[in-house]
Amino acid sequence: MSYKPSDSYYGEFTTQNFNTGVATDASSLPVATATQNGTDDATFTLTVTNMDTGRYKITGTIPAGYSSGDSVQISVAATVGGVSGKAVIDSFVIDSQRNSDLNTSLDIITGTDGTTLATLQPNYAPATPQQVWEYATRTLTAFGFNVTVGTNSDKTGYSLTAVYDPSKEEIMGPGADRVTITIKVRNTAIADADVWICSDPNGASVVAGTLQTNSNGQVTFLLDNGSTYYLFMQKDGVKSIVGEQFVARRD
């Protein structure tokens, strides 16, 4: 989800019993805090409302003074059954425009006969493949070229190989080393769990996350090999992990 300055913000989170994982209301209304570029921002006022048992929504307005590229995290502090916890429930970057704002006028695309795509498709409705072809044929001049095509009927030895593109993998963290963490309960991998890393056991300083585990219960962060961190994990129906200390080991 992308937001611009002055946009309305909406978010949701859940609370559950620490021991059983059952959806449970917090002892008192949880508190939501916005962090802009690493600093808590009290001008970003957030209101928390209880929707039903163990389920809450957050509403607010993105401050008009925010700028494109600002990094924003939304964290929540709650106490359930005498156990206090904190979690980052949302993270986003401020944009100057959303995709819906980027409708380029079709009037700028004009053929040699003076016809525009906007004329062919009034109100900017998407052009059909036939209309695009008809438009292209009225603007292209005749040309010719020679092509020599050879046929290779022998497909022996051909195969398709997937290429790993690390730029498309979502990894968060302040460190230089890839550290993979596996979440298991009774030797069963926990998929789609929210995982984040803090520099303290109370969860006051989030350094990486939130990311979700894959089908193998694994999630990868960028941490410093040999450094001590604290692990937090939350998933409905699964006992949460709160501030479990570990030493990072590079993959």
DONUKOL-664481 format. One line per 3 residues: number of its first residue (from 1); their letters; for each residue x, y, z of N, C-alpha, C. Coordinates in Angstrom, 2 decimals. Example, Ala and Ser with C-alpha at 12.3 -4.5 7.8 and 13.67 -1.06 7.14 Angstrom:
// residues 2
1 = AS = 13.19:-5.69:7.80:12.30:-4.50:7.80:13.20:-3.30:7.80  12.85:-2.25:7.08:13.67:-1.06:7.14:12.90:0.03:7.87 $
***
This chain:
// residues 251
1 = MSY = 0.84:-1.19:0.00:0.00:0.00:0.00:0.88:1.24:0.00  0.58:2.20:-0.87:1.35:3.43:-0.91:0.50:4.58:-0.38  1.17:5.53:0.26:0.49:6.69:0.82:1.20:7.97:0.38 $
4 = KPS = 0.41:9.04:0.27:0.92:10.38:0.02:0.69:11.22:1.27  1.41:12.34:1.41:1.11:13.25:2.51:-0.37:13.64:2.49  -0.98:13.70:3.67:-2.38:14.06:3.90:-3.36:12.93:3.58 $
7 = DSY = -2.87:11.76:3.15:-3.75:10.61:2.93:-4.28:10.08:4.26  -5.46:9.46:4.23:-5.99:8.75:5.39:-5.26:7.42:5.54  -4.92:7.08:6.77:-4.22:5.81:7.04:-5.17:4.84:7.75 $
10 = YGE = -5.12:3.57:7.32:-5.90:2.52:7.96:-5.00:1.30:8.17  -5.12:0.66:9.32:-4.36:-0.55:9.58:-5.12:-1.43:10.56  -4.73:-2.69:10.65:-5.35:-3.62:11.58:-4.28:-4.46:12.27 $
13 = FTT = -4.59:-4.94:13.49:-3.72:-5.88:14.17:-4.57:-6.72:15.12  -4.00:-7.81:15.62:-4.71:-8.70:16.52:-3.90:-8.91:17.80  -4.59:-9.31:18.86:-3.95:-9.69:20.12:-4.44:-11.07:20.52 $
16 = QNF = -3.61:-11.82:21.25:-3.98:-13.15:21.66:-3.34:-13.50:23.00  -3.88:-14.53:23.64:-3.33:-15.01:24.89:-1.92:-15.53:24.66  -0.98:-15.11:25.49:0.42:-15.46:25.30:0.65:-16.96:25.37 $
19 = NTG = -0.11:-17.66:26.24:0.13:-19.09:26.45:-0.61:-19.97:25.45  -1.83:-19.55:25.05:-2.66:-20.42:24.21:-2.76:-19.96:22.76  -2.47:-18.70:22.50:-2.61:-18.18:21.14:-4.03:-17.83:20.76 $
22 = VAT = -4.99:-17.97:21.70:-6.39:-17.68:21.42:-6.60:-16.17:21.37  -7.41:-15.70:20.40:-7.70:-14.28:20.27:-8.28:-13.75:21.58  -7.65:-12.70:22.12:-8.03:-12.15:23.42:-7.85:-10.65:23.40 $
25 = DAS = -8.82:-9.92:23.97:-8.68:-8.46:24.06:-7.53:-8.09:24.99  -6.89:-6.96:24.69:-5.86:-6.43:25.56:-6.48:-5.95:26.87  -5.67:-5.91:27.95:-6.16:-5.48:29.25:-6.64:-4.04:29.22 $
28 = SLP = -6.01:-3.23:28.40:-6.44:-1.85:28.17:-6.22:-1.55:26.69  -6.77:-0.43:26.22:-6.68:-0.13:24.79:-5.22:0.01:24.37  -4.76:-0.78:23.37:-3.38:-0.67:22.90:-3.07:0.73:22.38 $
31 = VAT = -1.77:1.03:22.33:-1.30:2.34:21.88:-0.48:2.15:20.60  -0.82:2.93:19.57:-0.10:2.87:18.30:0.81:4.09:18.17  2.01:3.86:17.63:3.01:4.92:17.48:3.56:4.90:16.06 $
34 = ATQ = 3.69:6.09:15.47:4.28:6.22:14.14:5.74:6.65:14.28  6.60:6.04:13.48:8.02:6.39:13.45:8.38:6.86:12.05  8.92:8.09:11.94:9.30:8.65:10.65:10.81:8.72:10.57 $
37 = NGT = 11.37:8.01:9.59:12.82:8.02:9.37:13.59:7.72:10.66  13.08:6.75:11.44:13.79:6.31:12.64:13.48:7.07:13.90  12.56:8.07:13.85:12.23:8.87:15.03:10.72:8.85:15.25 $
40 = DDA = 10.30:8.55:16.50:8.88:8.57:16.81:8.31:9.96:16.55  7.11:10.00:15.92:6.51:11.27:15.52:5.12:11.41:16.15  5.04:12.26:17.17:3.76:12.46:17.87:2.77:13.26:17.04 $
43 = TFT = 3.24:13.93:15.95:2.31:14.70:15.11:1.47:13.79:14.22  1.92:12.55:14.03:1.13:11.56:13.28:0.22:10.88:14.30  -0.95:11.47:14.51:-1.87:10.98:15.52:-2.59:9.72:15.03 $
46 = LTV = -2.54:8.67:15.83:-3.16:7.39:15.47:-4.20:7.01:16.52  -5.37:6.60:16.06:-6.47:6.21:16.95:-6.70:4.70:16.83  -6.73:4.01:17.97:-6.94:2.56:18.01:-8.38:2.28:18.45 $
49 = TNM = -9.08:1.42:17.71:-10.46:1.07:18.01:-10.62:-0.45:18.04  -11.29:-0.98:19.07:-11.54:-2.42:19.19:-12.71:-2.80:18.26  -12.46:-3.69:17.28:-13.48:-4.10:16.32:-14.25:-5.33:16.80 $
52 = DTG = -13.55:-6.34:17.30:-14.16:-7.47:17.97:-13.09:-8.13:18.81  -13.36:-9.28:19.40:-12.44:-9.88:20.35:-11.05:-10.09:19.74  -10.06:-9.43:20.33:-8.68:-9.58:19.89:-8.37:-8.93:18.56 $
55 = RYK = -9.27:-8.08:18.05:-9.05:-7.46:16.73:-9.25:-5.95:16.84  -8.27:-5.20:16.33:-8.28:-3.75:16.44:-7.97:-3.11:15.09  -8.45:-1.88:14.91:-8.07:-1.10:13.74:-7.38:0.18:14.17 $
58 = ITG = -6.52:0.68:13.29:-5.81:1.94:13.53:-6.19:2.91:12.42  -6.54:4.14:12.78:-6.85:5.18:11.80:-6.06:6.43:12.12  -5.81:7.20:11.08:-5.08:8.46:11.24:-4.93:9.15:9.91 $
61 = TIP = -4.21:10.26:9.90:-3.95:11.01:8.68:-2.45:11.25:8.53  -1.89:10.88:7.37:-0.47:11.12:7.11:-0.21:12.63:7.20  0.73:13.07:8.03:1.00:14.51:8.13:1.34:15.13:6.77 $
64 = AGY = 0.82:16.33:6.53:1.07:17.02:5.26:2.53:17.35:5.07  3.29:17.42:6.17:4.71:17.78:6.08:5.62:16.64:5.69  5.06:15.41:5.56:5.89:14.28:5.14:6.29:14.46:3.67 $
67 = SSG = 7.44:13.88:3.31:7.97:14.03:1.96:8.13:12.68:1.28  8.14:12.72:-0.04:8.36:11.50:-0.81:9.69:10.86:-0.41  9.65:9.56:-0.15:10.86:8.84:0.25:10.98:8.65:1.75 $
70 = DSV = 10.14:9.35:2.56:10.17:9.16:4.01:9.79:7.72:4.34  10.54:7.10:5.26:10.25:5.74:5.71:9.41:5.81:6.99  8.28:5.09:7.00:7.35:5.14:8.13:7.08:3.73:8.63 $
73 = QIS = 7.14:3.55:9.96:6.75:2.30:10.59:5.64:2.60:11.60  4.69:1.68:11.71:3.62:1.78:12.70:3.80:0.63:13.68  4.00:0.96:14.97:4.16:-0.07:16.00:3.03:0.04:17.01 $
76 = VAA = 2.78:-1.08:17.70:1.70:-1.15:18.67:2.23:-1.73:19.97  1.85:-1.12:21.10:2.16:-1.65:22.42:0.86:-2.10:23.07  0.84:-3.35:23.59:-0.38:-3.89:24.20:-0.01:-4.82:25.34 $
79 = TVG = -0.94:-4.93:26.30:-0.77:-5.86:27.43:-1.95:-6.82:27.43  -1.65:-8.11:27.38:-2.69:-9.14:27.37:-2.41:-10.13:28.49  -3.34:-10.27:29.43:-3.18:-11.20:30.52:-1.95:-10.94:31.36 $
82 = GVS = -1.59:-9.67:31.53:-0.43:-9.31:32.33:0.89:-9.36:31.59  0.88:-9.77:30.32:2.10:-9.84:29.52:2.11:-8.68:28.54  3.14:-7.83:28.64:3.26:-6.66:27.76:4.10:-7.00:26.54 $
85 = GKA = 3.70:-6.48:25.41:4.44:-6.74:24.19:4.34:-5.58:23.23  5.26:-5.55:22.26:5.26:-4.53:21.22:5.55:-5.21:19.88  5.00:-4.62:18.83:5.24:-5.19:17.50:5.09:-4.09:16.45 $
88 = VID = 5.89:-4.21:15.38:5.72:-3.35:14.21:4.69:-4.02:13.31  3.56:-3.34:13.07:2.47:-3.97:12.31:2.37:-3.44:10.88  3.13:-2.38:10.57:3.07:-1.85:9.20:4.33:-1.06:8.92 $
91 = SFV = 4.72:-1.04:7.66:5.91:-0.29:7.23:5.70:0.12:5.78  5.94:1.39:5.48:5.74:1.86:4.11:6.60:3.09:3.85  6.73:3.45:2.58:7.50:4.62:2.15:6.54:5.61:1.51 $
94 = IDS = 6.65:6.88:1.90:5.78:7.92:1.36:6.08:8.15:-0.12  5.02:8.21:-0.95:5.15:8.49:-2.37:4.60:9.87:-2.68  5.09:10.47:-3.76:4.52:11.75:-4.21:3.27:11.52:-5.03 $
97 = QRN = 3.18:10.33:-5.66:2.01:9.98:-6.45:1.76:8.48:-6.33  0.49:8.08:-6.41:0.13:6.68:-6.50:-0.04:6.30:-7.96  -0.17:5.00:-8.22:-0.34:4.54:-9.61:-1.57:5.19:-10.26 $
100 = SDL = -2.63:5.38:-9.46:-3.86:5.95:-10.02:-3.69:7.41:-10.43  -2.59:8.06:-9.93:-2.36:9.45:-10.29:-1.55:9.58:-11.58  -1.08:8.45:-12.11:-0.12:8.51:-13.22:-0.77:8.26:-14.57 $
103 = NTS = -1.98:8.75:-14.78:-2.67:8.60:-16.06:-2.16:9.65:-17.03  -1.32:9.26:-17.94:-0.77:10.19:-18.92:-1.78:10.45:-20.03  -1.97:11.69:-20.38:-2.93:12.03:-21.43:-2.55:11.38:-22.74 $
106 = LDI = -3.53:10.74:-23.37:-3.27:10.08:-24.65:-3.20:11.09:-25.79  -3.54:12.37:-25.51:-3.49:13.38:-26.57:-2.07:13.62:-27.07  -1.06:13.25:-26.26:0.32:13.51:-26.68:0.78:12.49:-27.72 $
109 = ITG = 0.02:11.40:-27.90:0.40:10.37:-28.88:-0.40:10.64:-30.15  0.23:11.29:-31.11:-0.47:11.74:-32.31:0.15:11.12:-33.55  -0.69:10.59:-34.43:-0.21:10.01:-35.67:0.09:11.08:-36.71 $
112 = TDG = 0.68:10.65:-37.85:1.03:11.60:-38.91:-0.19:12.19:-39.58  -1.35:11.53:-39.44:-2.57:12.07:-40.04:-3.36:12.94:-39.07  -2.75:13.22:-37.87:-3.40:14.10:-36.90:-4.31:13.39:-35.94 $
115 = TTL = -4.48:12.07:-36.07:-5.36:11.33:-35.19:-4.60:10.95:-33.91  -5.24:11.10:-32.77:-4.63:10.73:-31.49:-5.32:9.50:-30.94  -4.61:8.81:-30.04:-5.22:7.66:-29.39:-6.39:8.10:-28.52 $
118 = ATL = -6.35:9.33:-27.99:-7.48:9.83:-27.21:-8.72:9.96:-28.09  -8.51:10.32:-29.38:-9.64:10.42:-30.30:-10.23:9.04:-30.56  -9.33:8.04:-30.72:-9.79:6.69:-30.95:-10.48:6.12:-29.71 $
121 = QPN = -10.00:6.47:-28.54:-10.55:5.94:-27.30:-10.88:7.10:-26.35  -12.01:7.76:-26.52:-12.38:8.86:-25.63:-12.49:8.39:-24.18  -12.27:9.34:-23.25:-12.31:9.08:-21.81:-11.21:8.13:-21.36 $
124 = YAP = -10.18:7.94:-22.25:-8.99:7.16:-21.89:-9.31:5.70:-21.60  -10.37:5.16:-22.20:-10.64:3.73:-22.05:-9.53:2.94:-22.73  -9.14:1.78:-22.19:-8.05:1.02:-22.79:-8.34:0.64:-24.24 $
127 = ATP = -7.36:0.85:-25.13:-7.53:0.50:-26.53:-7.46:-1.01:-26.70  -8.26:-1.54:-27.61:-8.22:-2.97:-27.91:-7.04:-3.24:-28.83  -6.53:-4.51:-28.89:-5.44:-4.82:-29.81:-5.76:-4.43:-31.26 $
130 = QQV = -7.01:-4.62:-31.69:-7.38:-4.26:-33.06:-7.23:-2.76:-33.29  -7.67:-1.93:-32.30:-7.57:-0.48:-32.46:-6.11:-0.03:-32.49  -5.28:-0.67:-31.65:-3.86:-0.31:-31.66:-3.25:-0.63:-33.01 $
133 = WEY = -3.60:-1.78:-33.58:-3.04:-2.17:-34.89:-3.52:-1.23:-35.98  -4.83:-0.90:-35.95:-5.36:0.02:-36.95:-4.68:1.39:-36.86  -4.42:1.83:-35.63:-3.75:3.11:-35.44:-2.32:3.06:-35.98 $
136 = ATR = -1.63:1.92:-35.72:-0.25:1.78:-36.18:-0.17:1.76:-37.70  -1.13:1.08:-38.35:-1.06:0.95:-39.81:-1.28:2.29:-40.50  -1.95:3.23:-39.88:-2.19:4.51:-40.55:-1.04:5.50:-40.35 $
139 = TLT = -0.06:5.13:-39.45:1.05:6.06:-39.21:2.37:5.56:-39.77  2.47:4.25:-40.10:3.72:3.70:-40.60:3.79:3.84:-42.12  4.94:4.25:-42.59:5.16:4.28:-44.03:5.66:2.91:-44.49 $
142 = AFG = 5.54:2.64:-45.79:5.93:1.34:-46.33:7.45:1.16:-46.22  7.86:-0.02:-45.92:9.28:-0.35:-45.89:9.42:-1.84:-46.16  10.63:-2.27:-46.48:10.86:-3.68:-46.76:12.22:-4.12:-46.28 $
145 = FNV = 12.38:-5.41:-46.05:13.66:-5.94:-45.64:13.67:-7.43:-45.95  14.87:-8.01:-46.01:15.03:-9.43:-46.29:15.45:-10.16:-45.01  14.84:-11.31:-44.79:15.15:-12.11:-43.61:15.46:-13.52:-44.05 $
148 = TVG = 16.57:-14.05:-43.58:16.92:-15.45:-43.84:16.73:-16.22:-42.54  15.89:-17.25:-42.59:15.56:-18.01:-41.39:16.05:-19.43:-41.55  16.80:-19.91:-40.59:17.24:-21.29:-40.58:16.46:-22.08:-39.54 $
151 = TNS = 16.16:-23.32:-39.80:15.38:-24.14:-38.88:16.27:-25.18:-38.22  16.22:-25.22:-36.89:16.95:-26.24:-36.14:15.94:-27.22:-35.59  15.83:-28.40:-36.19:14.85:-29.38:-35.77:15.34:-30.23:-34.61 $
154 = DKT = 16.63:-30.16:-34.32:17.19:-30.98:-33.25:17.15:-30.19:-31.94  16.26:-30.56:-31.02:16.11:-29.85:-29.75:16.89:-30.53:-28.62  17.72:-31.52:-28.97:18.47:-32.25:-27.95:19.40:-31.30:-27.18 $
157 = GYS = 19.38:-31.42:-25.86:20.29:-30.62:-25.06:19.75:-29.26:-24.65  18.57:-28.87:-25.16:17.99:-27.58:-24.79:17.22:-27.72:-23.48  17.34:-26.73:-22.62:16.60:-26.73:-21.36:16.41:-25.29:-20.90 $
160 = LTA = 15.41:-25.09:-20.04:15.16:-23.78:-19.44:15.69:-23.78:-18.02  16.45:-22.76:-17.67:17.05:-22.66:-16.34:16.60:-21.38:-15.68  16.02:-21.49:-14.47:15.61:-20.29:-13.72:16.85:-19.56:-13.22 $
163 = VYD = 16.86:-18.26:-13.35:17.99:-17.44:-12.92:17.61:-16.73:-11.63  18.38:-16.91:-10.59:18.11:-16.27:-9.30:18.46:-14.78:-9.39  17.51:-13.97:-9.04:17.70:-12.52:-9.05:17.60:-12.01:-7.61 $
166 = PSK = 18.74:-11.76:-6.92:18.69:-11.35:-5.51:17.99:-10.02:-5.30  17.90:-9.19:-6.33:17.25:-7.89:-6.17:15.76:-8.02:-5.94  15.18:-9.21:-6.29:13.74:-9.42:-6.12:13.40:-10.12:-4.81 $
169 = EEI = 14.41:-10.41:-3.97:14.17:-11.04:-2.68:14.08:-9.96:-1.62  13.03:-10.01:-0.80:12.83:-9.00:0.25:13.64:-9.38:1.47  14.68:-8.58:1.76:15.53:-8.80:2.93:15.66:-7.47:3.65 $
172 = MGP = 15.47:-7.49:4.98:15.60:-6.28:5.78:16.69:-6.48:6.83  17.28:-5.38:7.25:18.22:-5.44:8.36:19.34:-4.44:8.22  20.00:-4.13:9.34:21.06:-3.12:9.34:22.45:-3.67:9.09 $
175 = GAD = 22.56:-5.03:9.04:23.87:-5.64:8.97:24.34:-5.94:7.56  25.49:-6.63:7.47:26.11:-6.93:6.18:26.02:-8.41:5.82  25.51:-9.24:6.74:25.51:-10.69:6.52:24.08:-11.23:6.43 $
178 = RVT = 23.87:-12.15:5.48:22.58:-12.84:5.35:22.47:-13.87:6.47  21.42:-13.76:7.28:21.19:-14.69:8.39:19.78:-15.26:8.24  19.67:-16.57:8.02:18.38:-17.22:7.85:17.92:-17.81:9.17 $
181 = ITI = 16.68:-17.51:9.55:16.09:-17.98:10.80:14.94:-18.93:10.44  14.87:-20.07:11.11:13.81:-21.05:10.89:12.91:-21.11:12.12  11.60:-20.94:11.90:10.62:-20.99:12.98:9.92:-22.36:12.94 $
184 = KVR = 10.06:-23.13:14.01:9.42:-24.44:14.10:8.74:-24.59:15.45  7.64:-25.31:15.47:6.97:-25.69:16.71:6.80:-27.20:16.68  7.42:-27.88:17.63:7.41:-29.35:17.68:7.85:-29.93:16.34 $
187 = NTA = 8.96:-29.39:15.83:9.58:-29.83:14.58:8.71:-29.58:13.34  7.67:-28.77:13.49:6.83:-28.41:12.35:7.12:-26.97:11.93  7.49:-26.77:10.66:7.79:-25.42:10.17:6.53:-24.56:10.20 $
190 = IAD = 6.67:-23.32:10.66:5.55:-22.38:10.75:5.65:-21.38:9.59  4.75:-21.52:8.62:4.74:-20.62:7.45:3.87:-19.40:7.74  4.15:-18.31:7.01:3.34:-17.08:7.06:3.28:-16.47:8.46 $
193 = ADV = 4.34:-16.64:9.23:4.41:-16.01:10.55:5.13:-14.66:10.42  4.67:-13.67:11.18:5.32:-12.36:11.20:6.54:-12.42:12.13  7.70:-12.04:11.59:8.95:-12.11:12.35:9.66:-10.76:12.27 $
196 = WIC = 10.15:-10.30:13.42:10.95:-9.08:13.43:12.07:-9.21:14.46  13.11:-8.38:14.31:14.31:-8.45:15.13:14.49:-7.14:15.88  14.81:-7.25:17.17:15.05:-6.06:17.99:16.44:-6.13:18.60 $
199 = SDP = 16.91:-4.96:19.05:18.21:-4.91:19.71:18.07:-5.03:21.22  16.83:-5.17:21.71:16.61:-5.30:23.16:15.49:-6.32:23.38  15.46:-6.96:24.56:14.46:-8.02:24.81:13.05:-7.51:24.98 $
202 = NGA = 12.90:-6.20:25.21:11.56:-5.64:25.41:10.90:-5.21:24.11  11.64:-5.26:23.00:11.06:-4.91:21.71:10.93:-3.42:21.48  11.68:-2.60:22.24:11.55:-1.15:22.09:12.26:-0.64:20.85 $
205 = SVV = 13.31:-1.34:20.42:14.09:-0.87:19.27:14.10:-1.94:18.19  13.27:-1.77:17.16:13.18:-2.73:16.05:14.27:-2.41:15.04  15.10:-3.40:14.71:16.19:-3.18:13.75:15.93:-3.83:12.40 $
208 = AGT = 14.98:-4.78:12.35:14.71:-5.45:11.07:13.32:-6.07:11.11  12.60:-5.98:9.98:11.26:-6.57:9.89:10.21:-5.50:9.82  8.96:-5.89:9.68:8.47:-7.27:9.83:8.49:-8.00:8.48 $
211 = LQT = 8.97:-9.30:8.47:8.90:-10.15:7.30:8.11:-11.42:7.66  7.61:-12.13:6.64:6.87:-13.36:6.87:7.69:-14.58:6.46  7.57:-15.65:7.24:8.26:-16.89:6.93:7.69:-17.52:5.66 $
214 = NSN = 8.55:-18.27:4.95:8.11:-18.97:3.75:7.51:-20.32:4.14  7.25:-21.16:3.13:6.60:-22.45:3.39:7.46:-23.38:4.24  8.79:-23.10:4.30:9.69:-23.90:5.13:9.89:-23.28:6.50 $
217 = GQV = 9.10:-22.24:6.82:9.24:-21.57:8.11:10.48:-20.71:8.21  11.05:-20.31:7.08:12.30:-19.58:7.08:12.11:-18.13:6.65  12.95:-17.27:7.20:12.98:-15.86:6.84:14.43:-15.39:6.96 $
220 = TFL = 14.86:-14.51:6.05:16.25:-14.08:6.00:16.35:-12.58:6.27  17.26:-12.22:7.18:17.54:-10.82:7.50:19.00:-10.50:7.21  19.29:-9.21:7.10:20.68:-8.74:7.00:21.12:-8.30:8.40 $
223 = LDN = 21.98:-9.10:9.03:22.46:-8.82:10.38:23.99:-8.90:10.39  24.58:-8.56:11.53:26.03:-8.64:11.66:26.40:-9.97:12.32  27.19:-10.77:11.63:27.59:-12.08:12.13:28.26:-11.95:13.49 $
226 = GST = 27.80:-12.79:14.45:28.38:-12.78:15.78:27.73:-11.83:16.76  26.83:-10.95:16.29:26.17:-9.99:17.17:24.93:-10.61:17.81  24.56:-10.09:18.97:23.40:-10.58:19.71:22.16:-9.78:19.36 $
229 = YYL = 21.06:-10.48:19.10:19.79:-9.85:18.77:18.67:-10.55:19.54  17.45:-10.02:19.40:16.29:-10.59:20.09:15.18:-10.83:19.07  14.65:-12.04:19.08:13.69:-12.50:18.07:12.26:-12.37:18.60 $
232 = FMQ = 11.37:-11.87:17.70:9.95:-11.80:18.00:9.18:-12.46:16.85  8.16:-13.26:17.18:7.34:-13.93:16.17:5.89:-13.92:16.62  4.98:-13.69:15.66:3.55:-13.69:15.98:2.77:-14.30:14.83 $
235 = KDG = 1.87:-15.23:15.16:0.93:-15.77:14.18:-0.30:-16.26:14.94  -1.47:-15.96:14.40:-2.71:-16.39:15.05:-2.72:-17.90:15.24  -3.08:-18.35:16.44:-3.16:-19.77:16.73:-1.85:-20.42:17.11 $
238 = VKS = -0.75:-19.64:17.11:0.57:-20.18:17.45:1.15:-19.36:18.61  1.75:-20.04:19.57:2.34:-19.34:20.70:3.42:-18.37:20.22  3.33:-17.13:20.64:4.25:-16.08:20.18:5.65:-16.29:20.76 $
241 = IVG = 6.63:-15.76:20.04:8.01:-15.68:20.55:8.26:-14.22:20.90  8.64:-13.96:22.14:8.80:-12.59:22.62:10.21:-12.40:23.18  11.06:-11.72:22.43:12.38:-11.35:22.92:13.32:-12.50:23.18 $
244 = EQF = 13.31:-13.52:22.28:14.23:-14.66:22.46:15.62:-14.27:21.97  16.61:-14.34:22.85:17.97:-13.93:22.51:18.64:-14.95:21.59  19.40:-14.44:20.60:20.19:-15.32:19.74:21.41:-14.58:19.22 $
247 = VAR = 22.39:-15.35:18.80:23.60:-14.78:18.19:23.56:-15.04:16.70  23.67:-14.01:15.90:23.56:-14.12:14.45:24.71:-14.96:13.88  24.37:-15.88:12.99:25.35:-16.68:12.26:25.07:-16.56:10.77 $
250 = RD = 26.04:-16.10:10.01:25.83:-15.89:8.59:25.54:-17.20:7.87  24.77:-17.13:6.79:24.42:-18.32:6.02:25.67:-18.91:5.37 $
***
